[in-house]
Amino acid sequence: MLEAFLTDVAPVAAVGVVGWLFGRAGLFNGEDARSINRFVFFVALPVLLFRLLAEAPREAFDALLAGGYLASEFLLYFLGFAVARWGFRRELRESLLLGMASAFVNHVFFVLPVALNAYGADAGPPILTIVAVDSVVLYAGTILMMDWLSAQNVAPLRVIGQTLKNPHVIGIALGIAVNLSGLSMPEGLGVFADFVGSAASPAALFAIGLVLSARGGGVGTAVAWAIAGLKIVVHPAIAWAVFSFLALPVAAIDPALLVAAGPCGALAFVIALHYEVPVDAIARAILISTVGSLVGLSVLI
C-alpha cells in the first residue's frame, strides 16, 4: 500500500499541493487559476479527448462492459445529484457537477497506470472502452446540460448550436471521425496531441490547489466527503453487482472495478470554473477521493 501511494497517488496529489502552496505564498491568485483553467478548457482538454477517441482500439470495444459500467455511472450520477441538491441544498448546476464528480473518474492519468502495473497490458482495452463511452456519453451529455442550464430564455435550437461549437464536443467528434475512418493519425499530429493533451490533468490539479488555498477550511467540506464516499465506496460496490449480474469475464471485471474505485475526475472542476459554478465542494471531493482511493485500489488489487 505504501509503495502504491508513493508511486501512483502521491505524484498526482502533489500537483494540487504545489498549487495550494503557491497560492498561500501569494505567487498565484484566483484570476491565475481561471486563466490556467481556460487553457485546459479550450486547448488541452479538447486535444486530449480527440487523441483518446482517435486512438481507441475499436476491435477491443466491449459493448456489454461499456453498457454495464455506464448503467452504474448513471445511478451514481443521480445519487450524487440528489445528495447535493436535496441533502445539502446546493444550487442546481453545482449539484449537477457534484453528481458528475461522484460518477466520473480520473481514469486516464490515475487508474490506467495502476491497472497496467497490476494486471499487465490486458487491462488496457477494458479501461479504454470505459474512457471512450465516458467521453461520448457522460462528459458530452454534461456539457450539453450545462449549456442548457446556463442559457436563460434561449431557444432550444440555439442552445444545441452553442453546444456543437463547444471545443470539447468538437474534439470528441473529430476523434470519433478519425477512429471510424480507419486512417492512421499523422505522426506530427500525434506528437502534438500527446504533448498538449498531457498538460490537461496537471494544469487542472494545480488550479484546484490554487482555488483551495484561498478558501476557508469548512466551506463545502460535508458535501465533499459525501460525494467522495459515493465515488470510492458506493460506486465500486454497485459496479461489482452489475458486472456479476452480466457474468462478465474476470479479465474485464478486475480493471473495470479499479476504474469504479478510482477518485473523482478533475473534469467536473474544469467545467465548474469555466461556467462560474461554485468549485469549493467539487475541488475538495477530488482531493479527498484521490487520497481515499488508495485503500480501495490496494484492496482490489
ABEGO torsion letter per residue (X at the ends): XAAAAAAAAAAAAAAAAAAAAAAAAGABBAAAAAAAAAAAAAAAAAAAAAAAAAABBAAABBAAAAAAAAAAAAAAAAAAAAAAAAAAGBBAAAAAAAAAAAABBBAAAAAAAAAAAAAEAAAAAAAAAAAAAAAAAAAAAAAAAAAAAABBGBBAAAAAAAAAABAAAAAAAAAAAAAAAGBBBBAAAAAAAAAAAAAAAAAAAAAAAAAAAABBAABGAAAAAAAAAAAAAAAAAAAAAAAAAAGBBAAAAAAAAAAAABBBBAAAAAAAAAAGBBAAAAAAAAAAAAAAAAAAAAAAX
